Amino acid sequence: MTAPATRPITDGLFTWPSDEPQLIGGECAACGTVGFPLRPSCAKCGGADMRERLLSREGTLWTWTTQGFLPKAPYAGSETVENFQAYALGYVELPGEVRVETRLTENDPERLRIGMKMQLVVVPFRTEPDGTQVVSYAFAPVE
């Protein structure tokens, strides 16, 4: 039996397929500001010379919160009101680069702490009607 096809939630967000995925950010040629995701212009100086930059896979949890309700439209994940589980969202600081807003794989508030080491992982997001597994990125605590 063959494994179902897998595709990223959108192209150009993270390297895929990859055993060690990385987020695809951008660096401004004019001022050196690093951003995520890659944008056509710099958020700091407005420069239009943005160069693709693969970001670090590890960082530290800068802050976080939990979300106890299903996101509103246009959310397109596989959760429904009936199977929804609260999850954690946070900002992970990639050293010398940028703070990334992200879903966290750990949702227990007792197990999360500001400053803890985190690592980029790829997680299931939803399954398409044809069986294709759509994946996204998240950050997981480094054990």
N, C-alpha and C positions, 0 to 999 in steps of 0.2 A: 504494500500500500504506500502511495506517495504522500509526502507531507503537503498540507494545504499551502497555497501560494501566500506569501507575506509581502506587504508593502507598507512604506511609511505613511503616516497621516498626511504629509505633504512633502514634496520634493524640496531639497535645499535646506532642511531644518537640522538634520543630523546625518552623519555618514551611515549608509545602509546599502547592502548588508555589511556587517562588520562584527568581528568578535570583540573589538574594543571601540565601540561607537564614540564619536565626538560630535559636539554641537558645532554647527557652521555659523560662525559669527563674521563680523566685518571689522576692519581697521581702517581708519581715515588716514590717507596718505599725507594730508595737510597738518593735522594736529595730533595724530596718534591715538585718538579715542577709539576704544574697542566697544562694540555693541553687539547685541543679539536680539533678534535674528539679524542677518545681513540685510541692510537697507540700501536704497539707491543713494542716500546722502547722509552725512554725519549729523547726529542729533545735537552735537555741541557747537560745531562751527558752520554747518551747512555745506561743507565741502562735498563735491560730487565724485571724488576719486576714492571710492571705497574698495578695499581689497579683501577678498575672502581670507578668513583666518580660522583654522581649526582651534577650538578652545580646549582648555584643560579638562580632563575627565574627572578630576577630584577638586573639592573645595570644602568650605565650611558653611554650616547652616547659620545664616545671618539673622533670620527671624522666621516665624511660621505661625499658622493658625489652622483650625480645622473647619471644614465646611460640612454642615449637617443637613443640607438640603440639595436636591437635584438641581443642577444648573438650568437656567432658562434657555430657550431657543436663542441662537442656532446650535446649541450643544447637540452633538451627533454621536455620543458614546453608546455603549450597549446597556447602560443602566436604565431601569424604569423605576417608577415610584415604588413598585412592589419589591424589586431586588436591590434598591439603592442602599449603599453603606457609606457612612461618613468617611471623609478622607482628609488628609493634610495637604496644605499648600504652603510653600515657603519661598524664600529667596536664598539661593546658595551663592556665596561669594567665591568666584574663581580667582585665585590670587594674582594680582597685577593685571587683571583683565576686566571683569564685569560681574555684576550681581544678576543672576538669572532667576526669573520667576518660574516656578516649577511645581509640579505635583510631586509629593513625597511618597515613597513606597510604605513607609511606616505611618500608621494613623493613630497610634496610641500615644496620647499626650504625655503619659508617664515615661515613655521611652525616647522622647525628643528633647533635645536641649540646645540652646543657642551655642554655637561654637563647635558642635560635634562635626567630625569628618564625614563627608558625603561623597558618593561616587555615582556617575552617570550610568544609567541602565536603560534598556529598551523594554517596554511593557506592552501587553495587549491593550488595545483601545476598543475595538469592536470587530465583529465578524460580518463581512458583506454577505448578501443573499447567495452569491456563488461559492461561498466558503473561504474566500480570501480573508486572511487575518490582517487587520490594519493595526499597526503598532505606533506608539508614540514614545517620548522620552520621559524619564522621571529621575529623581535622585534618591538613592538608598543609603542608609547609614553604613559606614565602613566598620565592620566588626573588628 
